[in-house]
Amino acid sequence: MDTEGIKDAVEQILRGVGEDPRREGLRETPRRIAEMYEEIFAGLKQDAVEELSVGFEEGHREMVVLKDIPFYSMCEHHLLPFYGTAAVGYIPNGRVVGISKIARAVEIFAKRPQLQERLTSQIADAIMQHVQPDGVAVVLRAEHLCMTMRGVKKPGANMVTSAVRGRFEQSPVTRAEFLSLVQETR
């Protein structure tokens, strides 16, 4: 990551909005933002495939669902956050993957400039390709600050996206089972 380039750009933005980047409260802001970008865009340097390659032969062929996975991402259109929860279900083809690996894959893809639609598909495609289950389903629910604090200003509005592959795509019954498990309250 080009830390110096980010710091210079932040200084330009501060000047552009009419602020003095040398003012006491802003002096360290370019450095802080560069450090923050290093953290929130860490997924650009990480490989979700690595995470998903750790699995176990268990012979399990029933649906596995991990839900309420919190994620935070940055909308690539406005560089404002969107955040919410992910639910991921898959039907193992005998091989299971550690549930922490699924959560980690969600995090890696989210820590990039993103669109929610793309994020949903990336998670589903990576699991389908590298875990090789009989099917996978992903549902993301998120609030977008580009809609909350600017533009139409509709706080509380959530965008829901889904991606289904394999048996989830082919079987309405399987898809309905996943959706009922995802919508269950605790």
C-alpha angles and dihedrals in degrees: 000000000000099000094174092049091052092049091050091048092050090051089052091049091050090051090045093057090049100262131129110237088201092061111117096248092048101039095097096033096097091053092045092050092048090052091046092051089051088058102039094045095042089117089074088071098039132082118221089194089067090057094047094049092076107090144138133229103237104146088234113153103169127101118282117197129188112185141172092042105164117223137178124200141163122245107235092214098061104006089238123133128262119188141176143111136304129211118198126186130178139173108225120225089217093297122091129196124217110266091229087060091058091050090047092052090052089051095048094052091044093053093074134076097281153174114219091230092055092044091055093050094044091056093048094045094048093051093045092048101041105028091037097209125170087254146343135207128191129187123184125190116189145164115222118213089205085070096037105048101026139021112021092003099217108157115194095029109131129200116216121199130176139190125191128187136178116349092003089060095042101043122056088193093056091046091049091050091053093048092049091051091048093050095048114113119232 
